[in-house]
Amino acid sequence: MGRLDGKTALVTGGNTGIGREVCLAFASEGADVAVNYIVREPEAENLVRMIDARGRRALAVKADVTREDEVRAMVQRVLLAFGRLDILVNNAGIQKAQAITETTVEDWDRMMAVHLRGAFLCCREVVPPMQARGSGKIINTCSQLAYSGRARYTAYSAAKGGLLTFTRALAQELAPAIQVNAVAPGLIDTGFDPLPESRKREIAESLPLKRLGRPDDVAPVFVFLASDEGRYFCGQTLGPNGGEVMP
Ligand code: NAP
């Protein structure tokens, strides 16, 4: 028996990296999964085939999470295909390391839009059907930088800090029927942050656990929060980060 048997999930930015591993883990635990993406369609279609092969229903849905019309259409499509939506993972993200003096208004606004407006729009669409059913789980992918910040990552850190507080506020608003929580990973080796290998080795060495994270270090935390095992978590942020930040 899977821990998510009979459940359905939508994972934004689900085609690659952390989101991909979460989709696979959810499917392995019995969930049907909608995989959102914006550009890399072959990765999304390939993942759908892998989930199909595990005997679960899967759907690739292209949508820019910053666009109200596209998010609405995406959620409608998922509801039509699966008949219900039990789990939303707000995982879509972008990264751009730059000094504040090099950051344009467009850079800043895009960072806020993908991480914050995207989570807001997706939550606004899924909450009514979840409330109608009387249950639901929402999990937001934050970052350890939400706590610590990092030089040259000011926009990203601010966006993730905002997402952490969004999680806490929404958790209070929607409980007890809908549980809202977050996961704040440390550096996970997905290519999201294109650091040179030497810098990655340096960071790994500085961590108490002495290695960078992998998507499969993080995905089980999402499964835990999405499953009944996470039933007493509300507005929490769990941090698989190798010990780098201990909030
Ligand atoms: P990734 O493989 O590059 O994943 C980013 C995902 O976001 C991709 O699926 C991408 O879709 C999607 N995306 C970007 N903009 C979008 C938009 N406007 N609408 C819909 N989808 C959009 O990197 P990752 O490492 O797995 O990152 C996933 C999440 O984890 C992000 O929120 C990131 O901030 C967070 N995180 C990552 C790390 C890390 O070290 N890797 C650490 C902490 C937190 P396409 O592939 O179609 O472009």
Residues whose N, C-alpha, C, O or C-beta is under 5 A from the ligand:
A	BS01	NAP	G13 G14 N15 T16 G17 I18 G19 N36 Y37 I38 V39 R40 A63 D64 V65 T66 N91 A92 G93 I94 V114 T141 C142 S143 P185 G186 L187 I188 T190 F192
